[in-house]
Amino acid sequence: MSLRHELETALSERILILDGAMGTTIRGYGLEEKDARGDRFTKNDKDLLNNGDILSITRPDIISDIHKRFYEAGSDICETNTFSGTTLAQSEFFVEDPRETGKGRKDPEFFDREVLNNSFLLDLAWDLNIESAKLAKQQADICSEKTGRKRYVAGAIGPLTVSLSNSPDAEEAAFRTVTFDQVVADYTHQIKALIEGGVDILMVETIFDSLNAKAALVAIADCETDLPIIVSAAVGRGGETMISAQKAEALWNAVRHVNPLAIGLNCSLGPDLMEPFLSDLSKIASTHVSCYPNAGLPNPLAPTGFDLLPEHMAEYADQFSLANYINLIGGCCGNTPEHIAAIAQAAAKHSPRSVPQLADL
């Protein structure tokens, strides 16, 4: 049985559970700058504490424990700790910004010279993705053996800190910080490492810029892999991706050619504000639908930085399941293992969404 067929069979039987927020959960460990630096990055000029991906190298024990906790909470699929696992994203922590020193601007020539051909960053991105995949896979295998239910690892492919759709220069609309080919090459490097590390799924997630996401999908095709793909967008209050402003139907039409295992929404909104856009997507997608919203809106006074407690997320899991919206559900920012446990318990009471056939649409 192929991996995709295996997952499709599971999705036809029950609502699968995704994991929660890596960044939120990391906060609970009280880490310091020295934890992020470890022995490998002690002399770096920039602070690394906000570079959560680096912990897969410097504090693998913490990342492994987080995966363990999410699997034990009920997650069928955990994402690798690689949201910023490209040289483009990692360069923010290691390369001097020419704008800060008056030496120029970030443009395709800058990224060719300082980032995309930087052997330090290429090695770092490779190691981050391989080690992150191995850490998640190890805990998935342990939990699978312990419970008798197979668990999976999704390679997280994040949105980048640069846009292909919009110019950052109000006076030069045609200007782009990077080129499409540069983004494809960088994503290809990440994806090859995730595959070598042993992921089961490739997840192009938290899509702000649909053109960036298209570059990631081209990179997956260039890698000639048959791993299942999940595509997940972050939308604003109007239901549009924040940079490229695609609504759910436009996004689906833009990615359906890759035959994703699932398409969905994540981050940016709490479940209440996400609900109408999830409803729209569930009506048009001829594949499985995923959903992992934030635990409400940001609240700096809340313990997790977000308003909703585990019982609140469970209520929305009930609501979304009864409305026939979802095949996979989890949580993004603010969702801890306790949130995921509550979501899993709620979803277990319901049947998965019936996937419409093309003739039904």
Buried (B, 14 or more C-beta within 10 A) or exposed (E): EEBBEBBBEBBEEBBBBBBBBBBBBBBBBEBEEEBBBBEEBEEBEEEBBEBBBBBBBBBBEBBBBBBBBBBBBBBBBBBBBBBBBBBBBBBBBBBEBBEEEEEEEBBBEBBBEBBBEBEEBBEBBBBBBBBBBBBBBBBBBBBBEEEEEBBBBBBBBBBBBBBBBBEEEEEEEEBBBBBBEBBBBBBBBBBBBBBEBBBBBBBBBBBBBBBBBBBBBBBBBBBEBEBBBBBBBBBBEEBBBBBBBBBBBBBBEBBBEBEBBBBBBBBBBBBBBBBEBBBBBBBBBBBBBBBBBBBBBBBEEBEBBBBBBBEBBBBBBBBBBEBBBBBBBBBBBBBBBBBBBBBBBBBEEBEBBEBBEEEEE
